[in-house]
C-alpha cells in the first residue's frame, strides 16, 4: 500500500508539498517529522483504475 504524506504550513495548516511513499517508509518519515516538530498529514494514496 502507498501513502501520500503532506507537509503542512505551521501558520494556517495548508499543504506545502506532498510525496507518495510505500508503507515501509511511513514510520521513518513520522519519526523524522516528530523530531523536528513538523506537521504532516498522512492518507492512503489514490490509485488509478486500470
Buried (B, 14 or more C-beta within 10 A) or exposed (E): EEBBBBBBEEEEEEEEEBEEBEEEBBEEBBEEBEEEEBEBEBEEBEEEEE
